[in-house]
Amino acid sequence: MINVPTLAMFGGLLVLAAPAAAFDPENGKKLYEKHCATCHGEAGRPLAPETPDLSQGEGLSKSDFEIAEILKSGSKTMPAYAAILTDDELLDVVIHVRSLPF
């Protein structure tokens, strides 16, 4: 028989082990089309000079969170999105970009 303190501790571990927020690639697609497609193209093929070719996986070797941090602070000619998109929205965009066909 399991005593109550053990059960409570086990329940707490389950909560800690639960996955973080599930990100939304559909929302990411909408945000990408609004904020990113002008330079990166609808399918990730760049339209602006010195823009990574996302359709070839350029710049995608980093973790989702590292890419989101780059989006937050900006890079070269890309503006910073920290004041425009939330952390969850930035991760939605990353998830969408990862879904683009190579």
N, C-alpha and C positions, 0 to 999 in steps of 0.2 A: 504494500500500500504506500502511496506517495503522500508525504505530509504537505500541509498547506504552504509552508515557507519554500520547500523545494519546488512545488508547482508554480508558485509566484515567480521564483527566480527563473525557471524554465520558460515561463510565459514572457518574461522580460527579454530573454535571449531571442525568442522568436520575433519580438518587435524589432530588436536591433538588427536581426538578420534579414528583415523584410527589405525588398528592393526599394531604392529611392523612387522618386516620381517617375512614372512612365512618360517618356517624351512622345510628342505628337508630330509625326512626319508630315501629315496633311497641313498642320499649322505652319510647320517649317517650310513647306512648299510655297504657301501664300506669302510668308515673310521673305523668302528667297526671291520670289518673283517681284516683290515690291522694292526690296533693298539691294539685291545682289545681281539680278539678271542683267542689269544695264551694262555691267562690266564683265561678269562671268558667263553671260549667255544663259538662255533657258535650260539647256542641257549640260551646262558646265564648260562649254567651249568658249574661251575668252573672246570678248569683243573689243577690249581695251588693251593697249600695249602693256607689257610687263605684268600681266594678270595671270595667275596660275591656271593651267588647264585642268579643271576639276574633273572633266570627263576622262582624263588620263591618270587621275589620282594624284596629280601634283599637289603637294602641301598636305596630303591626307595621311601621311605616315605617323603623325602625332596622335595622341589620345584625344577623345572627344573633348575633354575638359581643357586640354592645352589649346586646341583649335578655338574653343569658345573664348578663352582668354585673349587670343590674338584678335578675334572679332571685337572683343570689348575694348581693346586698346588701340586697334588699327595697325596697319602695316604698310609701309611705303606710301602708295597713293590711296589705299583703302582707308576711309575714315573710321574713327572709333564709334562703336555702337553701344557703349556702356550707358549712355544717357538716353538711348532710343529704344533698346530692347532689354527685357529682363534676362536673367541668367537662364531661366527655363526656355524662353523664346530663342536665345542663342543656341542652346542645345537642340531645340527643335530644328533649327536651320542646319546644324551639323548632321543630325540624323537624316534629314532630307538629302543633303549632299552625298552622304554615304550610300544612299539608295539609288543615285544616278547610275545608269548602266555605263560600264567601261567598254 
